[in-house]
Amino acid sequence: MTDLPLALVTGASRGIGAAVAHQLAPTHRLLLGGRDADALAALAKELPGAQPWPVDLTDPASLERAAADIASLDVLVHSAGVARLGRIEEASAAAWRENFEVNTLAVVELTRLLLPALRTAHGHVVVINSGAGLNARPGWSPYAASKFAVRAFADALREEEPAIRVTSIYPGRTDTEMQQTIFKGEGREYDTTHLLKADSVATAVVTAVSATPDAHLTELMLKPR
């Protein structure tokens, strides 16, 4: 087990992050990132070689302390995220800040702190973006802006760090607790008929991570059938 590559998955306590952890578990040692320590501990018991990595990604000091112990990292999956929606005329500054703090700045800072470990392992950074990172729909302005920003970050990282593979994944609407909240905000009954499954997004992550050394999957887009 100790010979397996090491992967850190943020947002691992639920949704897409938990699905990614389950699918990486057979081939990787895992650090399970998130704020819910109890949920991470429960998940770690299900996955051999997994350890909880509880941290608030928006707290720079705690983030720096947590990252300091990682000397070599093969895979970093950014799955943590929030979706605070609204039209420009109504969305508060707080909504914009929260989107950017979690969806963009936390991704930037954690990656920056772990660059030495990623360079050591010639690692792979996977950013779970969104269809909103490619197309800004009315009513999604604060969220889409943060996802466009993290897309630019991933593109820049790919150019600046040629020894590290960087993949952006753009899933359509996916059956998660976050999506349930979005449906409620839209005043709609929750219906999974036209939603992706979290496992489908996780499979895309595994596809990118398991690509042969000569291949670099830079972007993957998933849409519900």
TIKOLMAR-622313 format. One line per field, with one value per atom (N, C-alpha, C, O): residue number from 0; atom name; x, y, z. Coordinates in pm, whole numbers. Layout:
BEGIN
resi c(NUM ...)
name c(CA ...)
px c(X ...)
py c(Y ...)
pz c(Z ...)
***
This chain:
BEGIN
resi c(0 0 0 0 1 1 1 1 2 2 2 2 3 3 3 3 4 4 4 4 5 5 5 5 6 6 6 6 7 7 7 7 8 8 8 8 9 9 9 9 10 10 10 10 11 11 11 11 12 12 12 12 13 13 13 13 14 14 14 14 15 15 15 15 16 16 16 16 17 17 17 17 18 18 18 18 19 19 19 19 20 20 20 20 21 21 21 21 22 22 22 22 23 23 23 23 24 24 24 24 25 25 25 25 26 26 26 26 27 27 27 27 28 28 28 28 29 29 29 29 30 30 30 30 31 31 31 31 32 32 32 32 33 33 33 33 34 34 34 34 35 35 35 35 36 36 36 36 37 37 37 37 38 38 38 38 39 39 39 39 40 40 40 40 41 41 41 41 42 42 42 42 43 43 43 43 44 44 44 44 45 45 45 45 46 46 46 46 47 47 47 47 48 48 48 48 49 49 49 49 50 50 50 50 51 51 51 51 52 52 52 52 53 53 53 53 54 54 54 54 55 55 55 55 56 56 56 56 57 57 57 57 58 58 58 58 59 59 59 59 60 60 60 60 61 61 61 61 62 62 62 62 63 63 63 63 64 64 64 64 65 65 65 65 66 66 66 66 67 67 67 67 68 68 68 68 69 69 69 69 70 70 70 70 71 71 71 71 72 72 72 72 73 73 73 73 74 74 74 74 75 75 75 75 76 76 76 76 77 77 77 77 78 78 78 78 79 79 79 79 80 80 80 80 81 81 81 81 82 82 82 82 83 83 83 83 84 84 84 84 85 85 85 85 86 86 86 86 87 87 87 87 88 88 88 88 89 89 89 89 90 90 90 90 91 91 91 91 92 92 92 92 93 93 93 93 94 94 94 94 95 95 95 95 96 96 96 96 97 97 97 97 98 98 98 98 99 99 99 99 100 100 100 100 101 101 101 101 102 102 102 102 103 103 103 103 104 104 104 104 105 105 105 105 106 106 106 106 107 107 107 107 108 108 108 108 109 109 109 109 110 110 110 110 111 111 111 111 112 112 112 112 113 113 113 113 114 114 114 114 115 115 115 115 116 116 116 116 117 117 117 117 118 118 118 118 119 119 119 119 120 120 120 120 121 121 121 121 122 122 122 122 123 123 123 123 124 124 124 124 125 125 125 125 126 126 126 126 127 127 127 127 128 128 128 128 129 129 129 129 130 130 130 130 131 131 131 131 132 132 132 132 133 133 133 133 134 134 134 134 135 135 135 135 136 136 136 136 137 137 137 137 138 138 138 138 139 139 139 139 140 140 140 140 141 141 141 141 142 142 142 142 143 143 143 143 144 144 144 144 145 145 145 145 146 146 146 146 147 147 147 147 148 148 148 148 149 149 149 149 150 150 150 150 151 151 151 151 152 152 152 152 153 153 153 153 154 154 154 154 155 155 155 155 156 156 156 156 157 157 157 157 158 158 158 158 159 159 159 159 160 160 160 160 161 161 161 161 162 162 162 162 163 163 163 163 164 164 164 164 165 165 165 165 166 166 166 166 167 167 167 167 168 168 168 168 169 169 169 169 170 170 170 170 171 171 171 171 172 172 172 172 173 173 173 173 174 174 174 174 175 175 175 175 176 176 176 176 177 177 177 177 178 178 178 178 179 179 179 179 180 180 180 180 181 181 181 181 182 182 182 182 183 183 183 183 184 184 184 184 185 185 185 185 186 186 186 186 187 187 187 187 188 188 188 188 189 189 189 189 190 190 190 190 191 191 191 191 192 192 192 192 193 193 193 193 194 194 194 194 195 195 195 195 196 196 196 196 197 197 197 197 198 198 198 198 199 199 199 199 200 200 200 200 201 201 201 201 202 202 202 202 203 203 203 203 204 204 204 204 205 205 205 205 206 206 206 206 207 207 207 207 208 208 208 208 209 209 209 209 210 210 210 210 211 211 211 211 212 212 212 212 213 213 213 213 214 214 214 214 215 215 215 215 216 216 216 216 217 217 217 217 218 218 218 218 219 219 219 219 220 220 220 220 221 221 221 221 222 222 222 222 223 223 223 223 224 224 224 224)
name c(N CA C O N CA C O N CA C O N CA C O N CA C O N CA C O N CA C O N CA C O N CA C O N CA C O N CA C O N CA C O N CA C O N CA C O N CA C O N CA C O N CA C O N CA C O N CA C O N CA C O N CA C O N CA C O N CA C O N CA C O N CA C O N CA C O N CA C O N CA C O N CA C O N CA C O N CA C O N CA C O N CA C O N CA C O N CA C O N CA C O N CA C O N CA C O N CA C O N CA C O N CA C O N CA C O N CA C O N CA C O N CA C O N CA C O N CA C O N CA C O N CA C O N CA C O N CA C O N CA C O N CA C O N CA C O N CA C O N CA C O N CA C O N CA C O N CA C O N CA C O N CA C O N CA C O N CA C O N CA C O N CA C O N CA C O N CA C O N CA C O N CA C O N CA C O N CA C O N CA C O N CA C O N CA C O N CA C O N CA C O N CA C O N CA C O N CA C O N CA C O N CA C O N CA C O N CA C O N CA C O N CA C O N CA C O N CA C O N CA C O N CA C O N CA C O N CA C O N CA C O N CA C O N CA C O N CA C O N CA C O N CA C O N CA C O N CA C O N CA C O N CA C O N CA C O N CA C O N CA C O N CA C O N CA C O N CA C O N CA C O N CA C O N CA C O N CA C O N CA C O N CA C O N CA C O N CA C O N CA C O N CA C O N CA C O N CA C O N CA C O N CA C O N CA C O N CA C O N CA C O N CA C O N CA C O N CA C O N CA C O N CA C O N CA C O N CA C O N CA C O N CA C O N CA C O N CA C O N CA C O N CA C O N CA C O N CA C O N CA C O N CA C O N CA C O N CA C O N CA C O N CA C O N CA C O N CA C O N CA C O N CA C O N CA C O N CA C O N CA C O N CA C O N CA C O N CA C O N CA C O N CA C O N CA C O N CA C O N CA C O N CA C O N CA C O N CA C O N CA C O N CA C O N CA C O N CA C O N CA C O N CA C O N CA C O N CA C O N CA C O N CA C O N CA C O N CA C O N CA C O N CA C O N CA C O N CA C O N CA C O N CA C O N CA C O N CA C O N CA C O N CA C O N CA C O N CA C O N CA C O N CA C O N CA C O N CA C O N CA C O N CA C O N CA C O N CA C O N CA C O N CA C O N CA C O N CA C O N CA C O N CA C O N CA C O N CA C O N CA C O N CA C O N CA C O N CA C O N CA C O N CA C O N CA C O N CA C O N CA C O N CA C O N CA C O N CA C O N CA C O N CA C O N CA C O N CA C O N CA C O N CA C O N CA C O N CA C O N CA C O N CA C O)
px c(82 0 86 50 200 284 352 403 354 415 320 361 194 96 116 162 83 91 -6 -106 25 -56 -144 -97 -272 -367 -436 -475 -450 -527 -652 -645 -768 -897 -965 -993 -992 -1067 -1217 -1259 -1295 -1441 -1476 -1575 -1397 -1411 -1523 -1553 -1584 -1682 -1816 -1897 -1839 -1968 -1959 -1857 -2066 -2080 -1970 -1926 -1927 -1825 -1695 -1629 -1655 -1531 -1529 -1430 -1638 -1646 -1642 -1579 -1709 -1707 -1567 -1524 -1495 -1356 -1270 -1190 -1287 -1209 -1233 -1139 -1359 -1390 -1324 -1275 -1323 -1269 -1117 -1056 -1053 -908 -852 -735 -935 -887 -814 -714 -857 -785 -642 -559 -612 -481 -399 -285 -454 -385 -403 -505 -301 -320 -392 -369 -477 -563 -552 -545 -550 -576 -712 -734 -803 -941 -961 -971 -967 -978 -1122 -1211 -1145 -1279 -1285 -1189 -1400 -1418 -1489 -1476 -1563 -1639 -1552 -1547 -1485 -1390 -1457 -1399 -1579 -1648 -1680 -1662 -1728 -1760 -1635 -1639 -1525 -1399 -1348 -1298 -1361 -1317 -1400 -1347 -1530 -1616 -1580 -1577 -1552 -1514 -1380 -1361 -1286 -1154 -1162 -1081 -1258 -1274 -1317 -1292 -1382 -1429 -1320 -1331 -1216 -1117 -979 -919 -927 -792 -689 -690 -600 -495 -538 -462 -658 -708 -694 -711 -662 -652 -732 -730 -802 -870 -768 -660 -804 -719 -811 -837 -859 -957 -891 -796 -942 -886 -989 -1067 -988 -1071 -990 -892 -1030 -953 -948 -862 -1036 -1037 -957 -955 -891 -808 -662 -610 -595 -458 -360 -275 -371 -276 -291 -192 -416 -437 -404 -356 -430 -399 -248 -201 -174 -28 27 118 -27 18 -11 74 -129 -168 -84 -48 -53 22 170 238 220 363 415 534 330 374 374 412 333 326 451 466 541 669 661 734 572 559 412 350 357 215 196 237 133 114 -10 -10 -116 -242 -307 -316 -351 -429 -559 -560 -671 -803 -877 -908 -905 -982 -1130 -1179 -1200 -1342 -1430 -1550 -1372 -1450 -1504 -1435 -1625 -1681 -1812 -1876 -1852 -1982 -2048 -1982 -2178 -2253 -2350 -2460 -2309 -2396 -2438 -2358 -2564 -2613 -2686 -2709 -2720 -2797 -2763 -2655 -2859 -2835 -2747 -2743 -2678 -2584 -2653 -2594 -2775 -2843 -2883 -2912 -2885 -2933 -2829 -2843 -2724 -2625 -2544 -2495 -2529 -2456 -2305 -2258 -2231 -2086 -2039 -1939 -2113 -2077 -2086 -2003 -2187 -2201 -2084 -2030 -2046 -1931 -1804 -1726 -1784 -1664 -1658 -1552 -1770 -1768 -1736 -1658 -1796 -1764 -1615 -1553 -1560 -1419 -1327 -1223 -1363 -1281 -1266 -1156 -1378 -1375 -1339 -1255 -1403 -1390 -1262 -1216 -1206 -1087 -966 -866 -977 -859 -810 -689 -901 -858 -784 -686 -830 -763 -623 -526 -615 -486 -389 -275 -433 -343 -298 -180 -389 -350 -252 -153 -279 -187 -51 52 -50 78 160 280 92 162 216 319 147 186 271 303 308 389 520 555 593 715 687 762 581 546 502 535 428 384 502 508 594 713 796 846 810 889 835 911 701 637 603 549 634 585 434 385 365 226 125 158 -1 -115 -216 -255 -258 -360 -488 -488 -597 -727 -821 -844 -874 -967 -1108 -1134 -1197 -1337 -1401 -1434 -1417 -1476 -1627 -1688 -1688 -1832 -1863 -1783 -1979 -2023 -2033 -2021 -2056 -2063 -1928 -1921 -1820 -1688 -1661 -1556 -1756 -1745 -1855 -1841 -1965 -2082 -2153 -2210 -2150 -2211 -2359 -2395 -2443 -2588 -2644 -2589 -2752 -2817 -2858 -2911 -2832 -2866 -2755 -2766 -2649 -2537 -2410 -2301 -2423 -2308 -2195 -2081 -2218 -2106 -2035 -1912 -2113 -2056 -1977 -1864 -2037 -1971 -1841 -1741 -1841 -1719 -1606 -1491 -1638 -1534 -1483 -1366 -1571 -1531 -1451 -1360 -1486 -1403 -1263 -1164 -1256 -1126 -1041 -921 -1101 -1022 -983 -882 -1062 -1023 -895 -802 -890 -770 -650 -539 -674 -566 -510 -389 -597 -552 -473 -372 -520 -450 -311 -213 -302 -173 -79 40 -133 -51 8 124 -72 -25 93 185 89 198 321 434 299 411 482 600 412 468 462 377 551 542 565 528 624 646 522 519 420 297 184 165 108 -11 -126 -142 -204 -315 -438 -437 -544 -668 -784 -804 -859 -985 -1099 -1105 -1191 -1307 -1432 -1453 -1514 -1633 -1758 -1809 -1809 -1933 -2056 -2057 -2158 -2288 -2350 -2283 -2477 -2543 -2544 -2581 -2503 -2475 -2558 -2580 -2601 -2686 -2605 -2540 -2609 -2538 -2626 -2728 -2584 -2655 -2652 -2750 -2541 -2534 -2642 -2705 -2662 -2762 -2903 -2989 -2926 -3056 -3084 -3197 -2981 -2997 -3024 -3105 -2957 -2977 -3120 -3186 -3168 -3306 -3404 -3499 -3380 -3470 -3469 -3574 -3351 -3341 -3410 -3456 -3417 -3485 -3636 -3709 -3681 -3822 -3872 -3988 -3783 -3819 -3812 -3731 -3896 -3889 -3765 -3732 -3696 -3570 -3597 -3675 -3533 -3552 -3416 -3348 -3377 -3244 -3245 -3142 -3357 -3370 -3261 -3205 -3231 -3135 -3009 -2949 -2969 -2848 -2743 -2776 -2618 -2509 -2504 -2556 -2443 -2415 -2274 -2184 -2257 -2125 -2020 -1905 -2057 -1962 -1915 -1803 -2001 -1961 -1851 -1757 -1862 -1757 -1629 -1520 -1643 -1527 -1455 -1332 -1531 -1469 -1385 -1280 -1432 -1354 -1223 -1120 -1226 -1104 -1006 -889 -1055 -968 -913 -796 -994 -948 -830 -730 -840 -732 -607 -497 -625 -513 -440 -319 -514 -454 -406 -368 -407 -356 -210 -135 -169 -31 63 21 189 280 298 330 277 294 172 177 63 -64 -95 -67 -154 -193 -335 -358 -431 -571 -592 -603 -598 -602 -742 -759 -843 -981 -1076 -1063 -1172 -1276 -1411 -1431 -1505 -1638 -1738 -1736 -1826 -1929 -2066 -2089 -2156 -2293 -2388 -2360 -2498 -2597 -2651 -2668 -2678 -2737 -2883 -2951)
py c(-121 0 126 224 124 243 275 386 179 203 271 315 280 341 492 552 555 701 767 707 890 964 1066 1141 1067 1163 1239 1180 1369 1453 1498 1556 1471 1508 1605 1570 1726 1820 1797 1740 1843 1822 1676 1635 1595 1449 1394 1275 1476 1422 1388 1317 1437 1410 1438 1487 1407 1445 1393 1278 1477 1437 1401 1304 1476 1447 1307 1236 1268 1133 1027 923 1053 958 943 833 1055 1049 967 884 990 914 764 686 725 582 523 410 598 542 543 461 635 636 539 502 498 417 289 255 216 93 115 24 234 257 365 390 431 542 538 493 587 628 763 843 787 905 994 947 1123 1224 1282 1336 1272 1313 1452 1468 1552 1690 1734 1693 1820 1872 1935 1929 1994 2059 1970 1992 1871 1784 1666 1564 1682 1580 1445 1341 1446 1320 1246 1125 1319 1257 1202 1095 1276 1230 1104 1012 1101 983 861 751 880 768 717 596 809 768 696 597 745 684 538 455 507 369 276 156 333 252 227 136 309 308 276 360 157 122 222 260 263 356 501 586 531 669 731 664 860 934 1064 1129 1101 1231 1345 1335 1450 1570 1690 1768 1705 1812 1949 1972 2039 2174 2266 2226 2391 2495 2559 2628 2536 2584 2736 2790 2805 2951 3013 3135 2929 2976 2957 2847 3061 3046 2985 2904 3022 2972 2821 2748 2774 2631 2553 2440 2613 2549 2530 2425 2632 2623 2517 2442 2509 2406 2267 2178 2246 2114 2072 1955 2167 2134 2110 2045 2163 2158 2015 1990 1922 1785 1698 1581 1752 1674 1703 1811 1604 1623 1586 1642 1493 1448 1414 1344 1463 1443 1411 1487 1297 1252 1312 1342 1328 1377 1473 1446 1586 1682 1707 1759 1670 1688 1797 1781 1906 2016 1992 2020 1940 1912 1999 2012 2059 2144 2266 2322 2305 2422 2464 2389 2587 2640 2699 2729 2716 2780 2880 2844 3005 3114 3188 3256 3174 3223 3356 3404 3414 3538 3621 3611 3703 3796 3911 3938 3977 4082 4190 4241 4226 4335 4298 4386 4168 4127 4054 4048 3998 3921 4014 4117 3976 4059 4043 3947 4140 4131 4007 3945 3972 3854 3727 3637 3719 3602 3593 3485 3707 3707 3665 3584 3718 3686 3537 3474 3481 3339 3251 3157 3278 3201 3206 3103 3326 3339 3282 3224 3297 3244 3093 3039 3023 2877 2822 2733 2873 2813 2853 2783 2967 3015 3028 2959 3116 3147 3027 3009 2945 2825 2728 2666 2716 2631 2684 2609 2815 2878 2858 2817 2888 2884 2742 2720 2647 2509 2458 2392 2487 2444 2508 2442 2637 2707 2644 2623 2614 2555 2416 2375 2345 2207 2194 2082 2304 2296 2220 2138 2242 2163 2013 1934 1973 1831 1777 1663 1855 1813 1804 1713 1899 1893 1769 1704 1738 1621 1494 1409 1482 1360 1369 1274 1483 1507 1477 1396 1547 1513 1567 1616 1555 1586 1665 1623 1781 1863 1853 1877 1816 1806 1907 1903 1996 2098 2061 2059 2032 2009 2145 2214 2182 2311 2293 2231 2343 2337 2381 2450 2341 2397 2548 2618 2600 2745 2812 2934 2733 2788 2806 2856 2765 2782 2870 2927 2881 2954 3020 2952 3152 3226 3250 3334 3176 3189 3299 3325 3364 3463 3399 3288 3470 3420 3340 3306 3311 3233 3319 3264 3449 3538 3519 3500 3524 3513 3378 3371 3273 3138 3123 3076 3163 3148 3227 3178 3346 3427 3356 3358 3295 3223 3102 3066 3038 2921 2960 2888 3074 3126 3157 3129 3213 3249 3126 3127 3021 2902 2828 2758 2844 2792 2860 2794 2994 3067 3026 3014 3004 2958 2825 2808 2731 2599 2610 2543 2695 2714 2773 2730 2871 2933 2834 2829 2756 2657 2556 2517 2515 2419 2473 2399 2602 2664 2688 2674 2725 2759 2638 2646 2526 2407 2288 2201 2284 2179 2038 1941 2024 1891 1837 1721 1921 1882 1877 1972 1769 1764 1836 1825 1909 1987 1961 1983 1915 1883 1961 1960 2029 2091 2002 1962 1971 1890 1976 2041 1975 2060 1972 1940 1934 1856 1945 2059 1891 1956 1936 1893 1968 1959 1815 1723 1798 1666 1645 1738 1524 1487 1491 1392 1603 1621 1705 1759 1716 1803 1949 2021 1991 2127 2150 2255 2051 2066 2070 2140 1998 2003 2146 2195 2211 2348 2443 2535 2419 2504 2490 2590 2366 2344 2417 2480 2409 2475 2625 2690 2681 2824 2866 2980 2773 2800 2777 2800 2730 2704 2581 2574 2484 2364 2241 2235 2144 2015 1942 1945 1877 1811 1688 1600 1684 1577 1540 1624 1415 1371 1316 1265 1324 1263 1309 1229 1437 1493 1543 1643 1472 1508 1398 1280 1438 1341 1279 1336 1163 1101 1142 1161 1154 1190 1088 1125 961 858 880 844 939 966 1071 1061 1172 1274 1214 1244 1128 1062 976 969 911 830 916 873 1037 1129 1166 1177 1185 1214 1098 1119 977 860 845 808 874 868 961 923 1083 1181 1137 1144 1093 1058 933 920 842 715 718 614 835 845 804 825 746 703 823 935 802 915 1009 1126 958 1043 1132 1220 1108 1177 1277 1253 1389 1493 1535 1610 1486 1525 1660 1669 1763 1898 1942 2015 1899 1938 1823 1757 1801 1701 1765 1826 1752 1808 1693 1603 1698 1596 1661 1762 1606 1653 1537 1425 1563 1454 1411 1492 1282 1231 1271 1238)
pz c(0 0 0 -64 72 80 -53 -71 -146 -276 -373 -481 -337 -426 -431 -334 -544 -552 -455 -416 -418 -320 -391 -476 -355 -410 -298 -197 -315 -223 -297 -405 -236 -295 -200 -85 -246 -162 -184 -284 -87 -96 -94 -155 -23 -29 58 49 141 235 170 229 47 -17 -166 -215 -237 -376 -467 -454 -558 -656 -587 -627 -485 -416 -356 -368 -292 -234 -343 -326 -455 -567 -623 -656 -635 -683 -587 -631 -458 -359 -373 -371 -388 -402 -526 -522 -636 -759 -762 -831 -688 -683 -580 -587 -484 -372 -413 -348 -516 -550 -599 -591 -648 -709 -641 -681 -537 -473 -321 -270 -251 -113 -117 -208 -20 -27 95 208 70 172 140 32 235 215 274 395 186 230 249 175 350 375 512 589 543 673 775 895 728 818 860 792 974 1018 1042 1014 1095 1122 993 984 893 765 698 637 708 648 719 654 850 925 889 876 871 832 694 671 601 466 467 396 548 554 600 557 685 732 618 622 517 404 300 218 303 195 250 317 224 271 219 102 308 268 266 220 314 314 452 553 455 580 569 465 675 674 668 726 599 591 613 521 737 765 766 841 686 679 617 531 662 602 490 517 367 253 244 174 314 309 424 439 504 616 577 589 530 479 578 540 706 805 825 824 842 862 736 743 621 495 480 437 516 506 600 563 722 817 765 774 709 661 541 528 454 332 361 282 471 500 515 491 554 578 452 458 339 216 133 76 127 58 -89 -172 -122 -261 -284 -204 -395 -423 -570 -658 -596 -734 -799 -918 -720 -776 -678 -558 -730 -651 -725 -836 -662 -722 -646 -528 -714 -655 -682 -791 -582 -598 -509 -534 -406 -316 -392 -477 -361 -428 -366 -294 -397 -357 -479 -579 -473 -582 -522 -480 -520 -477 -604 -668 -639 -768 -753 -642 -866 -866 -989 -1046 -1027 -1136 -1086 -966 -1174 -1136 -1053 -958 -1089 -1019 -876 -796 -845 -713 -629 -507 -690 -615 -525 -570 -400 -305 -323 -384 -269 -271 -194 -230 -89 -10 -95 -82 -180 -268 -365 -387 -422 -513 -438 -488 -319 -242 -208 -221 -165 -126 -246 -233 -360 -479 -511 -536 -510 -545 -437 -469 -311 -202 -213 -199 -238 -238 -376 -387 -479 -612 -685 -775 -645 -716 -623 -641 -523 -441 -362 -346 -311 -236 -329 -288 -451 -549 -580 -584 -600 -629 -514 -535 -393 -278 -245 -219 -246 -215 -321 -287 -446 -551 -532 -544 -504 -483 -371 -385 -260 -146 -178 -124 -265 -295 -421 -461 -483 -605 -584 -669 -475 -457 -452 -511 -383 -375 -510 -545 -586 -719 -815 -897 -806 -892 -862 -953 -734 -695 -758 -803 -761 -812 -961 -1017 -1025 -1162 -1165 -1243 -1076 -1045 -1143 -1251 -1101 -1187 -1104 -995 -1155 -1091 -1173 -1293 -1106 -1172 -1107 -986 -1187 -1139 -1186 -1306 -1092 -1127 -1147 -1051 -1271 -1304 -1318 -1231 -1422 -1440 -1582 -1645 -1632 -1758 -1751 -1852 -1629 -1609 -1627 -1639 -1629 -1655 -1803 -1842 -1885 -2030 -2086 -2194 -2012 -2062 -1945 -1860 -1941 -1830 -1858 -1941 -1787 -1806 -1716 -1609 -1757 -1671 -1537 -1534 -1431 -1298 -1231 -1114 -1304 -1250 -1240 -1227 -1247 -1266 -1166 -1209 -1033 -939 -949 -943 -963 -973 -1102 -1101 -1214 -1344 -1347 -1401 -1292 -1292 -1218 -1263 -1106 -1030 -1107 -1096 -1185 -1261 -1386 -1427 -1448 -1557 -1504 -1571 -1384 -1326 -1299 -1327 -1244 -1213 -1341 -1344 -1446 -1578 -1625 -1672 -1612 -1651 -1567 -1618 -1438 -1351 -1399 -1408 -1429 -1475 -1606 -1623 -1697 -1823 -1799 -1861 -1710 -1680 -1611 -1642 -1518 -1448 -1546 -1533 -1643 -1743 -1821 -1855 -1851 -1927 -1841 -1888 -1715 -1628 -1569 -1534 -1559 -1494 -1591 -1576 -1690 -1792 -1738 -1805 -1621 -1564 -1494 -1455 -1479 -1410 -1511 -1587 -1511 -1596 -1526 -1405 -1603 -1549 -1634 -1755 -1569 -1640 -1580 -1459 -1666 -1625 -1672 -1788 -1581 -1613 -1599 -1496 -1703 -1708 -1709 -1816 -1593 -1590 -1604 -1558 -1668 -1664 -1527 -1433 -1515 -1385 -1336 -1409 -1210 -1153 -1027 -950 -1007 -893 -764 -728 -694 -568 -475 -517 -349 -256 -303 -285 -363 -416 -520 -523 -607 -712 -653 -706 -546 -480 -431 -442 -377 -330 -446 -434 -558 -675 -728 -759 -738 -783 -692 -739 -561 -466 -489 -486 -511 -537 -666 -678 -761 -887 -877 -973 -759 -739 -812 -851 -832 -908 -819 -727 -848 -780 -829 -948 -736 -772 -858 -821 -974 -1071 -1129 -1187 -1113 -1158 -1300 -1347 -1369 -1502 -1597 -1672 -1594 -1689 -1618 -1658 -1514 -1441 -1456 -1469 -1455 -1448 -1309 -1213 -1300 -1171 -1126 -1208 -996 -943 -987 -1014 -994 -1037 -1180 -1215 -1264 -1402 -1407 -1487 -1322 -1315 -1258 -1306 -1157 -1099 -1203 -1204 -1289 -1394 -1487 -1533 -1515 -1598 -1530 -1596 -1399 -1324 -1337 -1366 -1315 -1325 -1466 -1483 -1566 -1705 -1727 -1789 -1676 -1692 -1618 -1672 -1494 -1408 -1459 -1443 -1520 -1563 -1708 -1762 -1770 -1907 -1912 -1817 -2022 -2039 -2031 -2061 -1993 -1970 -2089 -2071 -2210 -2328 -2355 -2440 -2281 -2309 -2198 -2080 -2237 -2143 -2178 -2273 -2100 -2120 -2053 -1931 -2133 -2077 -2037 -1940 -2112 -2084 -2116 -2219 -2028 -2050 -2021 -1915 -2114 -2096 -2088 -2172 -1989 -1972 -1976 -1909 -2053 -2057 -2030 -2072 -1962 -1944 -2078 -2169 -2091 -2216 -2224 -2321)
***
